[in-house]
Amino acid sequence: MARYRSTITDKGSEVLTNLIAIGSQLQITRAACGDGIPEVSPNTLTALVSPITVDTQVQAKQFIPGDPSIMKIPVQVTNAGLESEVWVREIGIFALDENNQEFLFAYSWLDGEDSDNVLPATSFLEDPDSPADTVHIHDVALLVTNQENSNITIQVGASSFVTTAQMIAYSAPLVHTQPAGTVIESTGQTVEETQRRQDFGIEAIKEQLDTGFVGTTVTHTFAPSQLPYWKGYDGTGLPEGVLDTASNKLYL
C-alpha cells in the first residue's frame, strides 16, 4: 500500500493564522493531483510539482483529538475518462486567502516507491466514457489545534463517487444462513470459502480506514490489461490481497 506524508504549507500556516486573528474562516475549495516528486522541502511549495488531470473530489473533514490532534481530509480520486494510466505521487489542497485568492494550503507526497498508487486507464472498457472502476481515497492528515480545525471549512463536491455510508455498508459483516459446505453456483466456492474471503477484505478495509496517513485504495474491478500496472510491496506482482479471477475482483 502506497504511503503519503502531509504538511500545511508555509503560506497555509500564515493565512490560517491571519484569518483566525481577524475572526474569519479558511475556505478549502478543491484538491488536485500530480505525478511529480518534490526536490525542495514540501512545506515551501506553492504549487504541485507536476499536475495531472484526474477526477478529484474533496470530502468532509474529520477532526481526531489527541496529542497531537489531527485533521483528516479525504481526497477521492478516480480513473474516470483516463486514456492512459497515471501515477498519483502528490496531492494538493487549495483554499482562499484573506484576499479571496486561491493558494496551496496543504501538500501530500508519496513516501517511498511507487506501488498501488496507479490509476489505470479505462480505455480497455467497451465504453471508455463509462464511470470509473477504480477509486482511491487519500487521507490527507494534518496536525492542527481544535481552534484551527474549527476555523476551516470545506466545499464538498456533490459528485463524490464513494460516500462514507457506502464504505460502512461495504465493510459491514455479512450474515450467512447457508451451511458452510454449500457450493455457491456463481463462484463455485463453498459458503465457508466465500465468508473467509469477505472477512479478509472487511478487516483489510477497516485497517486502512483507521490509518490517517495511508492512502486507502478500493479497486472494484479490473481487466487483464491492468495487471502489469500493479506493483506489490516488493516491487513485483499484485499487491497483497485476494484475487478472485472468477468475478474479476481484487480484494485489498
Secondary structure, 3 states (H helix, E strand, C coil): CCEEEEEECHHHHHHHHHHHHCCCCEEEEEEEEECCCCCCCHHHCCCCCCEECCEEEECCCEEECCCCCEEEEEEEEECCCCCCCEECCEEEEEEECCCCCEEEEEEEEECCCCCCCEECCCCCCCCCCCCCCEEEEEEEEEECCHHHHHCEEECCCCCCCCCHHHHHHHHCCCCCCCCCCCECCCCCCEHHHHHHHHHHHHHHHHHHHCCCCEEEEEECCCCHHHHHHCCCCCCCCCCCCEEECCCCEEEC
